[in-house]
């Protein structure tokens, strides 16, 4: 029974560790404008009402940001980036401890679970910081500006470059060979 619960706990820890090691941990300010991964704005109440600072700056002209609002959002973004940098380092350190515990053949289940609690606590700090940053930017905007911003979409990423041909030059998109001159 104890071996089974340890195996289940270890499987859960490994699944969460993969998520906590950057494969799901939010880093909204490192990639600047991310394409939405899950629920669209109109179906998610959090996305419908909160404002990502980068998105507000990206659409500053379209939503009519004043210079004062723009400066306040840029300052909020700088503060958030600094805080996220510290929290990401903290998360990485806690994950490293967890990895070492998992690899340690004499580590107890209690030690692994306690360390996982520390990893999850840092993830919670990251989510709270993200919420605070979004809330503060939301409060800087008027109701009209928020409504206009929510109507705008995050731009899609640029298309990938064409694959190179054998000589290293990009492939031509024409379907007919070029006529000799």
Secondary structure as the mmCIF struct_conf table of DSSP 4:
data_model
#
loop_
_struct_conf.conf_type_id
_struct_conf.id
_struct_conf.beg_label_comp_id
_struct_conf.beg_label_asym_id
_struct_conf.beg_label_seq_id
_struct_conf.end_label_comp_id
_struct_conf.end_label_asym_id
_struct_conf.end_label_seq_id
HELX_RH_AL_P HELX_RH_AL_P1 UNK A 2 UNK A 20
TURN_TY1_P TURN_TY1_P1 UNK A 21 UNK A 22
BEND BEND1 UNK A 23 UNK A 24
TURN_TY1_P TURN_TY1_P2 UNK A 28 UNK A 30
BEND BEND2 UNK A 31 UNK A 33
HELX_LH_PP_P HELX_LH_PP_P1 UNK A 34 UNK A 36
BEND BEND3 UNK A 38 UNK A 39
HELX_RH_3T_P HELX_RH_3T_P1 UNK A 41 UNK A 43
HELX_RH_AL_P HELX_RH_AL_P2 UNK A 45 UNK A 49
HELX_RH_AL_P HELX_RH_AL_P3 UNK A 53 UNK A 58
TURN_TY1_P TURN_TY1_P3 UNK A 59 UNK A 59
HELX_RH_AL_P HELX_RH_AL_P4 UNK A 60 UNK A 63
TURN_TY1_P TURN_TY1_P4 UNK A 64 UNK A 64
HELX_RH_AL_P HELX_RH_AL_P5 UNK A 67 UNK A 103
TURN_TY1_P TURN_TY1_P5 UNK A 105 UNK A 106
HELX_RH_AL_P HELX_RH_AL_P6 UNK A 109 UNK A 140
BEND BEND4 UNK A 141 UNK A 141
HELX_RH_AL_P HELX_RH_AL_P7 UNK A 143 UNK A 151
BEND BEND5 UNK A 152 UNK A 152
HELX_LH_PP_P HELX_LH_PP_P2 UNK A 153 UNK A 163
STRN STRN1 UNK A 164 UNK A 164
TURN_TY1_P TURN_TY1_P6 UNK A 166 UNK A 167
BEND BEND6 UNK A 168 UNK A 169
STRN STRN2 UNK A 170 UNK A 170
HELX_LH_PP_P HELX_LH_PP_P3 UNK A 171 UNK A 172
BEND BEND7 UNK A 175 UNK A 176
HELX_LH_PP_P HELX_LH_PP_P4 UNK A 177 UNK A 180
#
